[in-house]
Amino acid sequence: MRRATSRVSWEHHERPHVSKLGTDRALFRLTKQLPDLVWNAAALEGNTFTLPEVRTLLDGITVGGKALAEQQQILDLSEAFNLLHELVIQQEFAVDKAISDALHAVLARNEALDAGLFRGEGHVEGDGGGVRLMDGGFIPFDSAEELVEAHADLLASLHACGDPVEQALAYFCSATRSQFYFDGNKRTARLVASGLLLSHGYSALNIPHARRLEFNLALDELFRADDATTLMDFLYDCLEESSQ
Protein backbone atom coordinates (compact mmCIF):
# COMPACT_ATOMS: atom_id res chain seq x y z
CA MET A 1 0.00 0.00 0.00
CA ARG A 2 1.26 3.45 -0.87
CA ARG A 3 0.82 6.66 1.07
CA ALA A 4 1.35 10.15 -0.23
CA THR A 5 1.52 13.82 0.54
CA SER A 6 0.59 16.35 -2.09
CA ARG A 7 4.17 16.16 -3.46
CA VAL A 8 5.63 12.65 -3.03
CA SER A 9 4.52 9.09 -2.36
CA TRP A 10 6.09 6.10 -0.64
CA GLU A 11 5.46 2.44 0.02
CA HIS A 12 3.84 2.03 3.43
CA HIS A 13 5.20 -1.03 5.20
CA GLU A 14 6.44 -2.06 8.61
CA ARG A 15 9.36 0.08 9.70
CA PRO A 16 11.57 0.14 12.81
CA HIS A 17 9.96 1.16 16.08
CA VAL A 18 11.11 4.60 17.20
CA SER A 19 11.34 5.00 20.97
CA LYS A 20 9.46 7.88 22.54
CA LEU A 21 11.52 9.78 25.11
CA GLY A 22 9.14 12.53 26.23
CA THR A 23 9.62 16.14 25.17
CA ASP A 24 11.71 17.23 28.18
CA ARG A 25 14.16 14.38 27.75
CA ALA A 26 14.25 14.83 23.98
CA LEU A 27 15.08 18.53 24.41
CA PHE A 28 17.79 17.69 26.94
CA ARG A 29 19.27 15.27 24.44
CA LEU A 30 19.06 17.95 21.73
CA THR A 31 21.15 20.29 23.87
CA LYS A 32 23.65 17.58 24.73
CA GLN A 33 23.99 16.43 21.11
CA LEU A 34 24.02 19.90 19.55
CA PRO A 35 27.64 19.76 18.31
CA ASP A 36 27.00 16.38 16.67
CA LEU A 37 23.76 17.56 15.06
CA VAL A 38 25.41 20.71 13.75
CA TRP A 39 28.50 18.89 12.51
CA ASN A 40 26.52 16.23 10.64
CA ALA A 41 24.25 18.83 9.02
CA ALA A 42 27.21 20.98 7.95
CA ALA A 43 29.37 18.06 6.81
CA LEU A 44 26.56 16.84 4.55
CA GLU A 45 26.82 20.24 2.85
CA GLY A 46 30.56 19.81 2.32
CA ASN A 47 31.75 21.83 5.32
CA THR A 48 35.28 20.72 6.29
CA PHE A 49 35.03 21.39 10.04
CA THR A 50 35.67 18.26 12.10
CA LEU A 51 33.48 17.39 15.08
CA PRO A 52 36.17 18.50 17.61
CA GLU A 53 36.51 21.77 15.69
CA VAL A 54 32.75 22.29 15.82
CA ARG A 55 32.81 21.75 19.59
CA THR A 56 35.64 24.26 19.90
CA LEU A 57 33.83 26.87 17.81
CA LEU A 58 30.56 26.44 19.72
CA ASP A 59 32.55 26.96 22.93
CA GLY A 60 33.40 30.41 21.60
CA ILE A 61 36.95 29.73 20.44
CA THR A 62 37.92 30.58 16.87
CA VAL A 63 39.34 27.70 14.84
CA GLY A 64 42.33 28.70 12.72
CA GLY A 65 42.82 27.79 9.08
CA LYS A 66 39.12 27.59 8.24
CA ALA A 67 37.14 29.65 5.75
CA LEU A 68 34.94 32.32 7.29
CA ALA A 69 31.94 31.01 5.34
CA GLU A 70 32.34 27.55 6.87
CA GLN A 71 32.63 29.01 10.35
CA GLN A 72 29.54 31.13 9.82
CA GLN A 73 27.59 28.13 8.54
CA ILE A 74 28.34 26.28 11.79
CA LEU A 75 27.31 29.24 13.94
CA ASP A 76 24.11 29.82 11.96
CA LEU A 77 23.13 26.15 12.24
CA SER A 78 23.73 26.24 15.98
CA GLU A 79 21.58 29.35 16.35
CA ALA A 80 18.81 27.76 14.29
CA PHE A 81 18.81 24.66 16.51
CA ASN A 82 18.69 26.92 19.57
CA LEU A 83 15.72 28.78 18.09
CA LEU A 84 13.99 25.45 17.48
CA HIS A 85 14.67 24.43 21.10
CA GLU A 86 13.13 27.69 22.34
CA LEU A 87 10.05 27.34 20.14
CA VAL A 88 9.39 23.80 21.34
CA ILE A 89 10.01 24.49 25.03
CA GLN A 90 7.70 27.53 24.89
CA GLN A 91 5.09 25.44 23.03
CA GLU A 92 5.22 27.92 20.15
CA PHE A 93 6.37 25.45 17.51
CA ALA A 94 4.00 24.61 14.68
CA VAL A 95 4.45 23.00 11.30
CA ASP A 96 3.64 26.04 9.20
CA LYS A 97 5.22 28.45 6.77
CA ALA A 98 5.98 31.13 9.36
CA ILE A 99 8.08 28.75 11.47
CA SER A 100 9.85 27.33 8.42
CA ASP A 101 10.66 30.85 7.22
CA ALA A 102 11.93 31.89 10.66
CA LEU A 103 14.26 28.89 10.88
CA HIS A 104 15.47 29.39 7.32
CA ALA A 105 16.14 33.08 7.96
CA VAL A 106 18.60 32.10 10.68
CA LEU A 107 20.35 29.06 9.22
CA ALA A 108 20.67 30.37 5.65
CA ARG A 109 21.04 34.12 6.19
CA ASN A 110 24.64 34.08 4.99
CA GLU A 111 24.11 31.55 2.19
CA ALA A 112 20.74 31.77 0.47
CA LEU A 113 19.22 34.48 -1.68
CA ASP A 114 16.16 36.01 0.03
CA ALA A 115 16.71 34.05 3.26
CA GLY A 116 13.48 33.49 5.14
CA LEU A 117 11.35 33.79 2.01
CA PHE A 118 10.12 31.23 -0.48
CA ARG A 119 11.54 31.48 -3.98
CA GLY A 120 9.70 34.27 -5.77
CA GLU A 121 8.63 36.11 -2.61
CA GLY A 122 11.67 38.39 -2.43
CA HIS A 123 13.72 40.51 -4.81
CA VAL A 124 15.18 37.65 -6.83
CA GLU A 125 13.14 36.64 -9.85
CA GLY A 126 13.03 33.28 -11.61
CA ASP A 127 12.77 29.71 -10.42
CA GLY A 128 16.39 29.42 -9.29
CA GLY A 129 17.66 26.53 -11.37
CA GLY A 130 17.34 22.96 -10.17
CA VAL A 131 18.95 19.96 -8.50
CA ARG A 132 21.95 18.08 -9.88
CA LEU A 133 21.78 14.30 -9.38
CA MET A 134 24.74 12.04 -8.64
CA ASP A 135 24.68 10.63 -12.18
CA GLY A 136 24.83 14.11 -13.67
CA GLY A 137 21.11 14.37 -14.35
CA PHE A 138 19.31 17.64 -13.72
CA ILE A 139 15.85 18.15 -12.20
CA PRO A 140 14.43 21.70 -12.56
CA PHE A 141 12.94 23.39 -9.52
CA ASP A 142 9.16 23.55 -9.20
CA SER A 143 7.73 26.85 -10.41
CA ALA A 144 8.16 29.61 -7.84
CA GLU A 145 4.61 30.82 -8.51
CA GLU A 146 3.17 27.59 -7.12
CA LEU A 147 5.18 27.26 -3.91
CA VAL A 148 2.93 28.96 -1.35
CA GLU A 149 -0.07 26.93 -2.50
CA ALA A 150 2.09 23.78 -2.68
CA HIS A 151 3.20 24.24 0.93
CA ALA A 152 -0.40 24.70 2.10
CA ASP A 153 -1.38 21.56 0.21
CA LEU A 154 1.52 19.70 1.83
CA LEU A 155 0.42 20.67 5.33
CA ALA A 156 -3.15 19.60 4.61
CA SER A 157 -2.02 16.26 3.22
CA LEU A 158 0.09 15.40 6.29
CA HIS A 159 -3.08 14.57 8.21
CA ALA A 160 -3.37 11.38 6.17
CA CYS A 161 -0.10 10.11 7.66
CA GLY A 162 -0.40 7.63 10.47
CA ASP A 163 1.51 9.21 13.35
CA PRO A 164 3.83 12.13 14.21
CA VAL A 165 6.95 10.22 13.14
CA GLU A 166 5.57 9.47 9.69
CA GLN A 167 4.26 13.04 9.42
CA ALA A 168 7.67 14.49 10.30
CA LEU A 169 9.62 12.32 7.89
CA ALA A 170 7.04 12.81 5.14
CA TYR A 171 7.36 16.55 5.63
CA PHE A 172 11.13 16.31 5.25
CA CYS A 173 10.81 14.33 2.02
CA SER A 174 8.13 16.59 0.56
CA ALA A 175 9.73 19.92 1.49
CA THR A 176 13.09 18.71 0.22
CA ARG A 177 11.49 17.72 -3.09
CA SER A 178 9.64 21.02 -3.47
CA GLN A 179 12.76 23.16 -2.80
CA PHE A 180 10.82 26.07 -1.33
CA TYR A 181 13.97 28.17 -0.85
CA PHE A 182 16.94 29.05 -3.04
CA ASP A 183 19.28 27.15 -0.69
CA GLY A 184 19.22 25.43 2.70
CA ASN A 185 16.15 23.33 1.92
CA LYS A 186 17.25 20.02 3.45
CA ARG A 187 18.53 21.72 6.60
CA THR A 188 15.33 23.72 7.01
CA ALA A 189 13.12 20.69 6.35
CA ARG A 190 15.14 18.72 8.91
CA LEU A 191 14.61 21.42 11.54
CA VAL A 192 10.86 21.55 10.92
CA ALA A 193 10.65 17.75 11.01
CA SER A 194 12.70 17.74 14.22
CA GLY A 195 10.37 20.31 15.78
CA LEU A 196 7.39 18.06 15.12
CA LEU A 197 9.26 15.07 16.54
CA LEU A 198 10.44 16.93 19.65
CA SER A 199 6.96 18.32 20.30
CA HIS A 200 5.65 14.75 20.43
CA GLY A 201 8.48 13.42 22.60
CA TYR A 202 10.82 11.98 19.97
CA SER A 203 14.48 12.72 19.30
CA ALA A 204 15.49 15.28 16.71
CA LEU A 205 16.30 13.89 13.28
CA ASN A 206 20.05 13.37 12.92
CA ILE A 207 21.41 12.23 9.54
CA PRO A 208 24.98 10.96 9.99
CA HIS A 209 27.62 12.26 7.61
CA ALA A 210 29.02 8.71 7.55
CA ARG A 211 25.89 7.70 5.60
CA ARG A 212 26.17 10.50 3.05
CA LEU A 213 26.29 8.22 0.00
CA GLU A 214 23.21 6.31 1.14
CA PHE A 215 21.43 9.61 1.76
CA ASN A 216 22.35 11.04 -1.64
CA LEU A 217 21.21 7.92 -3.49
CA ALA A 218 17.85 8.09 -1.72
CA LEU A 219 17.59 11.77 -2.63
CA ASP A 220 18.27 10.95 -6.28
CA GLU A 221 15.32 8.55 -6.27
CA LEU A 222 13.16 11.20 -4.62
CA PHE A 223 13.95 13.83 -7.24
CA ARG A 224 13.92 11.51 -10.23
CA ALA A 225 10.63 9.72 -9.54
CA ASP A 226 8.90 11.64 -6.69
CA ASP A 227 9.25 8.33 -4.82
CA ALA A 228 10.20 8.72 -1.15
CA THR A 229 10.21 5.01 -0.25
CA THR A 230 13.98 4.59 0.02
CA LEU A 231 14.41 7.95 1.73
CA MET A 232 11.66 7.20 4.26
CA ASP A 233 13.29 3.84 5.06
CA PHE A 234 16.63 5.60 5.49
CA LEU A 235 15.19 8.34 7.73
CA TYR A 236 13.36 5.83 9.94
CA ASP A 237 16.64 3.97 10.39
CA CYS A 238 18.51 7.19 11.26
CA LEU A 239 15.82 8.22 13.73
CA GLU A 240 15.75 4.80 15.39
CA GLU A 241 19.54 4.92 15.75
CA SER A 242 19.54 8.43 17.24
CA SER A 243 16.74 7.49 19.68
CA GLN A 244 18.74 4.78 21.44
C-alpha positions in Angstrom: 0.0 0.0 0.0 1.3 3.5 -0.9 0.8 6.7 1.1 1.4 10.2 -0.2 1.5 13.8 0.5 0.6 16.4 -2.1 4.2 16.2 -3.5 5.6 12.7 -3.0 4.5 9.1 -2.4 6.1 6.1 -0.6 5.5 2.4 0.0 3.8 2.0 3.4 5.2 -1.0 5.2 6.4 -2.1 8.6 9.4 0.1 9.7 11.6 0.1 12.8 10.0 1.2 16.1 11.1 4.6 17.2 11.3 5.0 21.0 9.5 7.9 22.5 11.5 9.8 25.1 9.1 12.5 26.2 9.6 16.1 25.2 11.7 17.2 28.2 14.2 14.4 27.8 14.3 14.8 24.0 15.1 18.5 24.4 17.8 17.7 26.9 19.3 15.3 24.4 19.1 17.9 21.7 21.1 20.3 23.9 23.7 17.6 24.7 24.0 16.4 21.1 24.0 19.9 19.6 27.6 19.8 18.3 27.0 16.4 16.7 23.8 17.6 15.1 25.4 20.7 13.8 28.5 18.9 12.5 26.5 16.2 10.6 24.3 18.8 9.0 27.2 21.0 8.0 29.4 18.1 6.8 26.6 16.8 4.6 26.8 20.2 2.8 30.6 19.8 2.3 31.7 21.8 5.3 35.3 20.7 6.3 35.0 21.4 10.0 35.7 18.3 12.1 33.5 17.4 15.1 36.2 18.5 17.6 36.5 21.8 15.7 32.7 22.3 15.8 32.8 21.7 19.6 35.6 24.3 19.9 33.8 26.9 17.8 30.6 26.4 19.7 32.5 27.0 22.9 33.4 30.4 21.6 36.9 29.7 20.4 37.9 30.6 16.9 39.3 27.7 14.8 42.3 28.7 12.7 42.8 27.8 9.1 39.1 27.6 8.2 37.1 29.6 5.8 34.9 32.3 7.3 31.9 31.0 5.3 32.3 27.5 6.9 32.6 29.0 10.4 29.5 31.1 9.8 27.6 28.1 8.5 28.3 26.3 11.8 27.3 29.2 13.9 24.1 29.8 12.0 23.1 26.2 12.2 23.7 26.2 16.0 21.6 29.4 16.3 18.8 27.8 14.3 18.8 24.7 16.5 18.7 26.9 19.6 15.7 28.8 18.1 14.0 25.5 17.5 14.7 24.4 21.1 13.1 27.7 22.3 10.0 27.3 20.1 9.4 23.8 21.3 10.0 24.5 25.0 7.7 27.5 24.9 5.1 25.4 23.0 5.2 27.9 20.2 6.4 25.4 17.5 4.0 24.6 14.7 4.5 23.0 11.3 3.6 26.0 9.2 5.2 28.5 6.8 6.0 31.1 9.4 8.1 28.8 11.5 9.8 27.3 8.4 10.7 30.9 7.2 11.9 31.9 10.7 14.3 28.9 10.9 15.5 29.4 7.3 16.1 33.1 8.0 18.6 32.1 10.7 20.3 29.1 9.2 20.7 30.4 5.6 21.0 34.1 6.2 24.6 34.1 5.0 24.1 31.5 2.2 20.7 31.8 0.5 19.2 34.5 -1.7 16.2 36.0 0.0 16.7 34.1 3.3 13.5 33.5 5.1 11.4 33.8 2.0 10.1 31.2 -0.5 11.5 31.5 -4.0 9.7 34.3 -5.8 8.6 36.1 -2.6 11.7 38.4 -2.4 13.7 40.5 -4.8 15.2 37.6 -6.8 13.1 36.6 -9.9 13.0 33.3 -11.6 12.8 29.7 -10.4 16.4 29.4 -9.3 17.7 26.5 -11.4 17.3 23.0 -10.2 19.0 20.0 -8.5 22.0 18.1 -9.9 21.8 14.3 -9.4 24.7 12.0 -8.6 24.7 10.6 -12.2 24.8 14.1 -13.7 21.1 14.4 -14.3 19.3 17.6 -13.7 15.8 18.2 -12.2 14.4 21.7 -12.6 12.9 23.4 -9.5 9.2 23.5 -9.2 7.7 26.8 -10.4 8.2 29.6 -7.8 4.6 30.8 -8.5 3.2 27.6 -7.1 5.2 27.3 -3.9 2.9 29.0 -1.3 -0.1 26.9 -2.5 2.1 23.8 -2.7 3.2 24.2 0.9 -0.4 24.7 2.1 -1.4 21.6 0.2 1.5 19.7 1.8 0.4 20.7 5.3 -3.1 19.6 4.6 -2.0 16.3 3.2 0.1 15.4 6.3 -3.1 14.6 8.2 -3.4 11.4 6.2 -0.1 10.1 7.7 -0.4 7.6 10.5 1.5 9.2 13.4 3.8 12.1 14.2 6.9 10.2 13.1 5.6 9.5 9.7 4.3 13.0 9.4 7.7 14.5 10.3 9.6 12.3 7.9 7.0 12.8 5.1 7.4 16.6 5.6 11.1 16.3 5.2 10.8 14.3 2.0 8.1 16.6 0.6 9.7 19.9 1.5 13.1 18.7 0.2 11.5 17.7 -3.1 9.6 21.0 -3.5 12.8 23.2 -2.8 10.8 26.1 -1.3 14.0 28.2 -0.9 16.9 29.1 -3.0 19.3 27.2 -0.7 19.2 25.4 2.7 16.2 23.3 1.9 17.2 20.0 3.5 18.5 21.7 6.6 15.3 23.7 7.0 13.1 20.7 6.4 15.1 18.7 8.9 14.6 21.4 11.5 10.9 21.5 10.9 10.6 17.8 11.0 12.7 17.7 14.2 10.4 20.3 15.8 7.4 18.1 15.1 9.3 15.1 16.5 10.4 16.9 19.7 7.0 18.3 20.3 5.7 14.7 20.4 8.5 13.4 22.6 10.8 12.0 20.0 14.5 12.7 19.3 15.5 15.3 16.7 16.3 13.9 13.3 20.0 13.4 12.9 21.4 12.2 9.5 25.0 11.0 10.0 27.6 12.3 7.6 29.0 8.7 7.5 25.9 7.7 5.6 26.2 10.5 3.1 26.3 8.2 0.0 23.2 6.3 1.1 21.4 9.6 1.8 22.3 11.0 -1.6 21.2 7.9 -3.5 17.8 8.1 -1.7 17.6 11.8 -2.6 18.3 11.0 -6.3 15.3 8.6 -6.3 13.2 11.2 -4.6 13.9 13.8 -7.2 13.9 11.5 -10.2 10.6 9.7 -9.5 8.9 11.6 -6.7 9.3 8.3 -4.8 10.2 8.7 -1.2 10.2 5.0 -0.2 14.0 4.6 0.0 14.4 7.9 1.7 11.7 7.2 4.3 13.3 3.8 5.1 16.6 5.6 5.5 15.2 8.3 7.7 13.4 5.8 9.9 16.6 4.0 10.4 18.5 7.2 11.3 15.8 8.2 13.7 15.8 4.8 15.4 19.5 4.9 15.7 19.5 8.4 17.2 16.7 7.5 19.7 18.7 4.8 21.4 
